[in-house]
Structure formats: structure tokens, C-alpha cells
Amino acid sequence: MKILAVSDEESSYIWDYFDRSAFDGVELVVSCGDLCRDYLEFLATLLPVPLFYVPGNHDKRFITHPPGGCVNIDGRLETYKGLRICGLGGCKSLNPCAAYEYSEPVMARRAQKLRRAISRAGGLDIFVTHAPAEGLGDGSDSFHKGFAAFTRLLEDCRPKIYFFGHQHKRYGRVDTPEEYHGVRLVNACGYKIVTL
């Protein structure tokens, strides 16, 4: 399956110069957060495939005005063409009272709840988050540090692919390994087209 993954930065190539032929064969769009509602709706309209998303820390407006034509998978597991897909939105914060900002213990509880759905589904194929997993492409500052709960979930559930955002390339060198325990890791900042 060919997947378009997007996150954090609206691509002028996609938005201003959209060429459908460049996306031939794409069967699923995954958003890892912090993209404007209009951009997600644009993608959902021009590509006749499902768009699954998790909210980023800048997506508080989605609480009352979610993007039309898109499926929020934050804290949920969905199945599409036999693939089990789930996600957890938001980022790590020292102010976990804000929407889509979580402490490590709170995110660990959210991940544990999702594990029950993964177990009932018989496993996981695609894991989508906004913030990265701890030690796997995250930043050094407290706001861009990844969640240990995500790293544990990758180790235990071993999805085929893990999409995340939050860590922009312009922040400097981002060392993201290509895989971890057999899980392919993809920082979707901007856009990436990957084949699963």
C-alpha cells in the first residue's frame, strides 16, 4: 500500500502546485498533526482515499471545528483494507492542562488504554503520533522530547510502520533511525510517500 504521510508544515508543492499524477497509487493519507484544517480538507477532497489524523499541539481548534472528510484516530484503532491503524495525538508538556499537551504518566495511561484495543484487534500495523517516541527522532528540549510510552508500545506491539511529526527539520539535525525493533520509523514533517 502506498501512503502519503503529512505533518507540521503545509507543502507548497502539494497545496500550490498540486499534480494528481505525483500521487498515483496513494491509497491512504495519514496526518501526524499541526496542519491547518483547510489543508487537510484539501487533501481529503483531491485524493479520493481516507485521511486519518491525530491532532498536534497546535490543533486545539479541532476540538470544536474538526477537518471535514477526515477521521480522527486519536486514542482509537481503525481498520482499513485489513491494516490495523491507531494513533495518539499531542506532545509532552510541563503544562499538561492545555489541550493536546500531556505529561508522561497521562500519556502512558492513554497508551495503555489503546493497547487493549490493539490486543482485541490481534495486533497493530500502523502507529501514528504527533510527538515522537523517546530516543527515536525526538528533540533535546522538554517540549520536543518524545514519550517513553510510545517507545514501549513500539517494542511490545511491533507495528510495521510508525509515523510521527512535531520534530521539524528546520530545528537542526534530527537523528531518526530508519527502524527500531523491526518497526520502520518515518518523520512525516512536510510530506513523505512511503510504501508498506
C-alpha positions in Angstrom: 0.0 0.0 0.0 1.3 3.5 -0.9 0.7 6.0 1.9 1.0 9.8 1.9 2.1 11.0 5.3 2.0 14.7 6.2 2.8 16.7 9.3 3.6 20.2 10.7 4.4 22.1 7.5 2.0 22.6 4.7 3.8 21.8 1.5 3.6 24.4 -1.2 4.3 21.6 -3.7 1.1 19.9 -2.7 -1.0 23.0 -1.9 0.0 25.5 -4.6 1.1 23.1 -7.4 -0.9 20.0 -6.8 -0.3 17.4 -9.5 -2.5 14.4 -9.1 -0.2 12.2 -11.1 2.5 12.6 -8.5 0.2 10.8 -6.1 -1.0 8.0 -8.3 -1.4 4.8 -6.3 -1.8 6.5 -2.9 -4.4 4.5 -1.0 -4.2 6.3 2.3 -3.3 9.7 3.8 -2.0 9.9 7.3 -1.6 13.3 9.2 0.6 13.5 12.3 -0.8 16.9 13.3 -0.1 20.6 13.3 -1.6 21.2 9.9 -4.4 23.6 9.2 -7.9 22.4 8.7 -8.1 23.8 5.1 -5.0 21.9 4.1 -6.4 18.6 5.4 -9.7 19.2 3.8 -7.9 20.0 0.5 -6.1 16.7 0.7 -9.3 14.8 1.6 -11.1 16.4 -1.4 -8.4 15.9 -4.1 -7.2 12.4 -3.1 -10.2 10.0 -3.2 -8.8 8.0 -0.3 -9.4 8.0 3.5 -7.4 10.6 5.6 -6.7 9.5 9.1 -5.2 12.1 11.5 -4.1 12.7 15.1 -4.1 16.3 16.5 -0.9 18.1 17.2 -0.3 20.6 20.0 -1.4 23.5 17.7 -4.7 21.8 16.7 -6.8 23.0 19.7 -9.4 24.4 17.2 -10.1 20.8 16.0 -12.0 20.3 19.3 -14.9 22.4 18.0 -14.1 22.5 14.3 -12.5 19.2 13.1 -11.5 18.9 9.5 -14.3 17.7 7.3 -13.9 14.4 5.4 -11.1 13.2 7.8 -11.1 10.6 10.5 -9.6 11.4 13.9 -7.8 8.3 15.2 -6.5 9.9 18.5 -6.9 7.2 21.1 -8.7 4.9 18.6 -8.0 1.9 16.4 -9.4 1.8 12.9 -9.1 -0.9 10.3 -8.6 -0.1 6.6 -8.0 -2.7 3.9 -7.0 -5.2 6.6 -4.5 -2.8 8.2 -4.9 -2.0 11.9 -4.1 1.7 12.4 -4.2 3.6 15.7 -2.9 6.9 16.9 -2.1 9.2 19.9 -2.1 13.0 19.4 -0.4 15.7 21.3 3.0 16.4 22.7 4.9 16.3 26.0 4.4 19.4 28.1 5.2 20.9 31.5 1.7 22.5 31.3 -0.4 19.4 30.8 -3.6 21.4 31.4 -3.6 22.7 27.8 -5.4 20.7 25.1 -3.2 18.1 23.4 -0.4 18.6 25.9 0.3 15.7 28.2 2.6 14.6 31.0 4.4 11.2 30.6 2.1 9.5 33.2 -1.0 10.7 31.4 0.2 9.6 28.0 1.2 6.2 29.5 -2.4 5.7 30.6 -3.7 6.7 27.2 -1.3 4.3 25.6 -2.3 1.5 28.0 -6.0 2.0 27.0 -5.0 1.8 23.3 -3.1 -1.4 24.0 -6.3 -3.1 25.0 -7.8 -2.2 21.6 -4.7 -3.4 19.9 -4.9 -6.7 21.8 -8.6 -7.2 20.8 -7.7 -6.5 17.1 -4.9 -9.1 17.2 -2.1 -6.6 16.7 -1.1 -3.3 15.1 0.2 -2.5 11.6 0.5 1.4 11.6 1.1 3.6 14.6 0.6 7.4 14.2 1.5 10.0 16.8 2.3 13.7 16.8 5.2 13.7 19.2 8.0 11.2 18.6 8.9 8.2 20.7 11.5 8.9 23.3 15.0 8.5 21.9 13.8 7.9 18.3 14.0 11.2 16.5 12.9 13.4 19.3 14.5 16.7 20.4 16.6 17.6 23.5 14.3 20.3 24.9 11.5 19.3 27.2 8.7 20.3 24.7 10.2 18.2 21.9 11.2 15.3 24.0 9.4 12.1 23.0 7.2 9.8 25.1 8.7 6.7 26.7 5.2 5.2 26.4 5.5 5.3 22.6 8.8 3.6 22.7 7.4 0.8 24.9 4.4 0.4 22.6 6.7 0.0 19.6 8.8 -2.6 21.4 5.8 -4.6 22.6 3.3 -4.3 19.6 5.8 -4.1 16.7 3.7 -2.4 14.1 5.1 -2.5 10.5 5.5 1.3 10.4 5.5 4.3 12.8 4.6 7.8 11.6 5.2 10.8 13.7 5.8 14.6 13.4 6.5 17.5 15.8 10.2 17.5 15.2 10.7 19.8 12.2 13.8 19.5 10.0 14.5 23.2 10.4 15.2 22.7 14.1 18.6 21.3 13.1 19.9 17.8 12.8 17.4 15.2 13.7 18.8 11.7 14.1 16.0 9.3 13.4 16.9 5.7 12.9 15.3 4.0 9.9 13.9 1.3 12.1 13.6 0.2 15.7 13.0 -3.5 16.7 11.9 -4.1 13.1 9.5 -1.1 13.0 10.0 1.3 10.1 10.2 4.9 11.5 9.0 7.9 9.4 9.2 11.5 10.5 6.4 12.9 8.3 7.3 16.6 8.7 6.3 18.2 5.4 5.3 15.1 3.4 6.5 11.7 2.7 5.2 9.0 0.3 6.0 5.5 1.6 5.1 2.0 0.5 4.0 -0.5 3.1 
